[in-house]
């Protein structure tokens, strides 16, 4: 980083800075543990001579165990793209306007989690619903191990609540699909035959008035062999939207390759949710009581609003441990 010209290429420089942060986040607590364990022996000797040191020694052991537990969790983030940023797409599914509102609530939830963990968020594409909420949105969360933590969020998220859009006050079940891919760097090779990709241009939706887009600047890419579709309309320039859409497609294809490799080692798709009832990865309840429970890991939070405010780390950690357990069970 001290080399002349290091900052000439901002994207490459930021990638190196991110790599440094990732390494420090493991090495610094590891060094702390090694030093602390060395000091424990002295603390135990002092505790044998003076009982007043016993409580301090016990507290230090508990602190070290907590740091080691966090390091053990980080060791589970060993996938080929786990240290990348995360590209998240959210799509409203079954449930009408409630589903559109629910999709926007999930967008806020992930943004809140990112802010609490000092991650940056960039909105790439957003399609608003005319009545409320969003039809879909794609955004990037960038920070240490963002994709590693968030990749387990892929699947269907189900909300049960009294509908604010129903004048009769009936209970409504809504679904939103979440898809998470690694944000891979331009230097990483991902083979895509351009002849396999259909490119469509369309007019981006906007706020209207003087801001309405009068040109077909939005880009949609369809990878015909896999059916993967990505689009970008947030930039005013078609060129910028095209570049961003290709980056999204490359990231989605990289994730498909990762899943293919995992599927050869274990039954990966047993954990992948499909559309509709009975296939959700997580259930969120506002009625009859307020709670959130993961359908895979059983992790439970008794406060719906806390989860909506970004308190999802417990779900992310539980998924990482559950995934390891699944692999061990299948191996046996």
C-alpha positions, -999 to +999 in steps of 0.1 A: +000+000+000+030+023+005+042+017-031+042+047-055+011+048-076-009+024-054-040+047-055-038+053-092-063+024-097-090+031-071-109-001-076-078-023-073-066-003-043-099-006-025-098-044-031-064-046-014-075-024+015-105-047+019-082-077+019-060-061+045-090-054+068-101-090+063-067-104+074-065-080+103-099-090+116-086-126+120-049-120+129-055-092+156-079-112+177-058-144+172-027-125+184-047-112+214-057-148+223-021-161+221-009-132+244-039-136+268-034-173+271+002-167+280-008-143+307-034-167+321-008-189+337+005-159+357-031-150+367-038-186+379-006-186+400-017-153+416-052-166+422-038-195+441-021-171+464-049-145+466-086-154+461-093-118+449-076-127+416-099-157+410-128-137+397-105-118+374-090-150+360-125-164+354-136-133+336-105-134+314-112-171+305-147-162+295-135-133+273-109-155+256-136-182+249-158-156+233-130-144+210-122-180+201-158-187+194-159-157+170-127-169+153-141-204+149-171-188+132-149-168+109-131-201+100-164-212+085-161-184+060-138-203+037-157-204+004-140-191-028-160-159-028-168-154+009-145-124+012-163-106-016-190-080-014-226-092-017-250-084-045-285-088-032-317-089-053-352-088-036-383-095-055-419-093-043-438-126-048-472-139-037-493-114-016-502-085-038-494-050-024-485-065+010-457-084-008-444-052-024-444-035+010-427-066+025-399-065-001-392-029+008-391-038+045-364-065+037-344-039+017-344-017+048-335-046+071-304-055+052-294-018+049-297-015+087-276-046+093-250-032+069-249+002+087-245-015+121-215-034+108-198-005+090-205-020+056-213+003+027-245+000+007-250+010-030-284+008-047-280-006-082-316-011-094-350-004-079-385-008-093-412+009-072-447-004-070-474+022-079-494+016-047-467+009-021-433-008-017-412-022-045-415-048-072-378-055-070-344-040-060-308-049-064-281-035-042-245-041-031-233-045+004-195-041+007-173-050+036-153-078+052-168-112+044-201-096+033-210-124+009-198-151+033-222-139+059-251-131+037-251-160+011-274-180+034-301-154+029-310-167-005-345-181-006-381-172+002-389-150+032-425-152+045-444-125+065-476-131+084-494-099+096-527-080+097-526-063+064-524-025+064-537-025+029-569-045+037-598-024+050-613-055+067-582-060+088-576-096+077-545-116+082-522-116+051-493-139+042-468-123+019-436-137+002-405-120-010-376-138-028-340-129-018-311-138-041-274-132-030-244-134-053-207-125-047-195-092-062-165-105-080-137-082-093-133-075-130-099-092-129-116-126-120-124-146-151-159-158-156-166-175-189-198-162-206-204-166-243-219-133-254-239-152-280-258-169-251-269-135-238-299-116-250-297-078-245-329-058-241-331-020-237-361-003-221-371+031-206-361+033-170-389+041-146-384+074-127-401+101-106-417+117-136-418+154-146-385+168-156-367+137-143-386+113-165-362+093-187-369+099-224-344+074-237-340+036-235-312+037-210-321+007-189-305-026-197-318-062-192-295-092-198-309-127-201-285-157-201-304-181-222-288-214-212-295-209-175-324-185-176-306-160-153-319-124-158-303-092-145-312-056-152-299-021-143-317+012-147-303+034-119-277+052-141-288+079-166-263+065-191-271+033-211-233+026-212-230+027-174-262+005-170-248-020-195-215-022-176-233-027-143-256-053-157-227-073-171-210-072-137-243-085-121-245-113-146-208-123-141-215-124-103-246-145-107-227-170-130-199-172-105-224-181-078-239-208-100-205-223-105-199-222-067-232-240-061-224-265-088-192-274-070-209-276-036-236-298-051-210-324-062-198-326-026-231-325-008-269-322-014-267-284-016-302-279-030-319-295-001-315-262+016-325-240-013-360-226-011-385-227-040-413-203-046-446-205-026-461-219+006-441-244+026-408-235+010-397-205+029-363-203+047-375-179+074-409-169+088-416-135+102-447-130+123-465-098+134-497-117+141-509-134+163-475-128+181-443-110+172-414-134+164-390-145+137-379-181+132-355-196+107-370-228+091-336-244+085-316-237+117-345-231+142-329-199+153-355-177+170-358-140+179-388-129+199-388-094+186-400-088+150-391-051+151-356-058+163-350-080+133-365-054+110-340-029+125-311-051+114-307-076+142-300-105+119-265-115+129-278-144+150-295-159+119-264-155+098-241-172+124-267-200+129-268-207+092-230-210+090-229-235+118-260-254+105-244-257+071-213-273+086-236-297+105-255-306+074-222-314+056-211-337+085-244-354+086-244-361+049-208-373+051-219-399+076 
